């Protein structure tokens, strides 16, 4: 049994997983891992696939709190959080505001711009006319992103006008704002957030053009460096910046912040993730392990963010 807290104090916990977004498959893998970890720690936890059950069932099931591990729209964007708030059911992670802003790459950049947090220049692509404007404004290469998708779904690098047009058409299929972002040449890092602390940074290296869906979940060629190889003082500074970037968007509880260091070692913040993956390839467990926090212990600590003093939904 975990010695941090009597598991009975959590009550009955529903592990919300699945959902209907493009990341459903990843969410189910994450959810099963989280569920098994909670049960192993003595928590009364049950599966709650939102594609197979309704929120009203939470009351029927006498659920005391929710561990939210639904990636993407419907679970990570404030919708589930708002419903749980209305039902007075506590939950893990960020509330409505932090979830909604963190899910929206465009609004994330607008908030960071107003807070002097460095983020690459971008262009909103509303119509095909914006493609030519973007090419003139940002030059090439650029990376095109659907604003409301995660796991690099719908993202593509464009090296010329023709590739930009194709990338825009593909990204527009996801029924949300599309942005083209100035390409940053340099090293990619991620900073996991747990409570009020930034965990050890991880450097990501892939032979792919960028850290895409394949590099995240399928390839065996992705390299994860933790320790990340940066000088200790530099890492501490970047951790502090990442924590500020997370909190600026209203992020609470746990999450992840992605950034690049360009060839001049200037940091550029890309996005945050308020419901990161918890699969075998996932980054938050990797960072926690560097501090001696195993997977079960990490899941327990994330569940603690549903308690009143630790953020997430109010008890």
BELNORSUL-V77536 format. One record per residue. SS is DSSP state (helix for helix, strand for strand, loop for the rest). PHI is phi in whole degrees, -180 to 180 (999 if undefined). OMEGA is omega as a letter, one per 30 degrees, with the letter a starting at -180 (NA if undefined). Layout:
SS	PHI	OMEGA
SS	PHI	OMEGA
This chain:
loop	999	l
loop	-67	a
loop	-90	a
loop	-71	a
loop	-165	l
loop	-66	a
helix	-58	l
helix	-64	a
helix	-69	l
helix	-77	a
loop	72	l
strand	-89	a
strand	-113	l
strand	-97	l
strand	-91	a
strand	-77	a
strand	-146	l
loop	86	a
loop	74	a
loop	-122	a
loop	-79	a
loop	-62	a
loop	-93	a
helix	-53	a
helix	-61	l
helix	-66	l
helix	-61	l
helix	-65	l
helix	-65	l
helix	-60	a
helix	-62	l
helix	-63	l
helix	-65	l
helix	-64	a
helix	-59	a
helix	-63	l
helix	-67	l
helix	-65	l
helix	-62	l
helix	-64	l
loop	-91	l
loop	89	a
loop	-82	l
strand	-79	a
strand	-117	l
strand	-134	l
strand	-75	l
strand	-140	l
strand	-87	a
loop	-70	l
loop	-85	a
loop	-112	a
loop	-140	l
loop	-106	l
loop	-62	l
helix	-60	l
helix	-66	l
helix	-60	l
helix	-71	l
helix	-61	a
loop	-81	a
loop	58	a
loop	-78	l
loop	-94	l
strand	-160	a
strand	-122	l
strand	-94	a
strand	-88	l
loop	-130	l
loop	-87	l
loop	-88	l
loop	87	a
loop	-62	a
loop	96	a
loop	-129	a
loop	-113	a
loop	-110	l
loop	102	a
helix	-66	l
helix	-64	a
helix	-62	l
helix	-64	l
helix	-65	l
helix	-66	l
helix	-60	a
helix	-63	a
loop	-90	a
loop	58	l
loop	-109	l
strand	-64	a
strand	-151	l
loop	-79	l
loop	81	a
loop	-71	l
loop	-83	a
helix	-61	a
helix	-64	a
helix	-62	l
helix	-68	a
helix	-65	l
helix	-69	a
helix	-66	a
helix	-76	a
loop	-98	a
helix	-62	l
helix	-68	a
helix	-68	l
helix	-57	a
helix	-67	l
helix	-65	l
helix	-65	l
helix	-65	l
helix	-59	l
helix	-72	a
loop	-110	l
loop	58	l
loop	-95	a
loop	-65	l
loop	-142	a
loop	-58	l
loop	-60	a
strand	-148	l
strand	-138	l
strand	-75	l
loop	-108	l
loop	-90	a
loop	-135	l
loop	-65	l
helix	-65	a
helix	-71	a
helix	-62	l
helix	-67	l
helix	-62	l
helix	-62	a
helix	-59	a
helix	-73	a
helix	-75	a
helix	-102	a
loop	71	a
loop	-131	f
loop	-81	l
strand	-134	l
strand	-121	a
strand	-102	a
strand	-137	l
strand	-70	a
loop	-66	a
loop	-114	l
loop	-112	l
loop	-115	l
loop	57	l
loop	64	l
loop	-65	l
loop	82	a
loop	-86	l
strand	-156	l
strand	-87	l
strand	-122	a
loop	-102	l
loop	-156	a
helix	-62	a
helix	-63	l
helix	-66	l
helix	-66	l
helix	-61	l
helix	-67	l
helix	-64	l
helix	-64	l
helix	-59	l
helix	-67	a
helix	-67	a
helix	-67	l
loop	-66	a
loop	-89	l
loop	57	l
loop	-158	l
loop	-57	l
strand	-121	l
strand	-122	l
strand	-109	a
strand	-119	l
strand	-58	a
loop	-70	l
loop	-110	l
loop	-91	a
strand	165	a
strand	-108	a
strand	-105	a
strand	-135	l
strand	-136	a
strand	-124	l
strand	-80	l
strand	-115	l
strand	-136	a
loop	66	l
loop	-102	a
strand	-117	l
strand	-96	a
loop	-82	l
loop	-53	a
loop	-72	l
strand	-120	l
strand	-94	a
strand	-109	l
strand	-133	a
loop	-141	l
loop	-74	l
loop	-68	a
loop	-63	l
loop	-155	a
loop	-78	a
loop	-92	a
helix	-57	l
helix	-61	a
helix	-65	a
helix	-77	a
helix	-123	a
loop	-121	a
loop	-74	l
loop	-102	a
loop	-99	l
loop	-75	a
strand	-109	l
strand	-118	a
strand	-108	l
loop	-147	g
loop	-60	a
loop	-83	l
loop	94	l
loop	-82	l
loop	-57	a
helix	-55	a
helix	-67	l
helix	-64	l
helix	-62	l
helix	-62	l
helix	-64	a
helix	-70	l
helix	-62	l
helix	-65	l
helix	-64	a
helix	-65	l
helix	-62	l
helix	-65	l
helix	-62	l
helix	-67	a
helix	-71	l
helix	-59	a
loop	-89	a
loop	86	l
loop	-69	l
loop	-142	l
loop	85	l
strand	-160	a
strand	168	a
strand	-152	l
strand	-123	a
strand	-106	a
strand	-149	l
strand	-122	l
strand	-113	a
strand	-76	a
loop	-67	l
loop	-100	a
loop	64	l
loop	-84	l
strand	-78	l
strand	-133	a
strand	-86	a
strand	-101	a
strand	-171	l
strand	-120	l
strand	-131	a
loop	-91	l
loop	-135	a
loop	-67	l
loop	-67	l
loop	-132	l
loop	-98	l
loop	-66	l
loop	-100	a
loop	-78	a
helix	-91	a
helix	-62	l
helix	-60	l
helix	-66	l
helix	-68	l
helix	-63	l
helix	-59	l
helix	-63	l
loop	-95	a
loop	84	l
loop	-97	a
loop	-77	a
helix	-60	a
helix	-61	l
helix	-65	l
helix	-62	l
helix	-59	l
helix	-59	a
helix	-65	l
helix	-67	l
helix	-60	l
helix	-62	l
loop	-69	l
loop	-85	l
loop	-83	a
helix	-53	a
helix	-80	a
helix	-112	l
loop	93	a
loop	74	l
loop	-68	l
loop	-77	l
loop	-90	NA
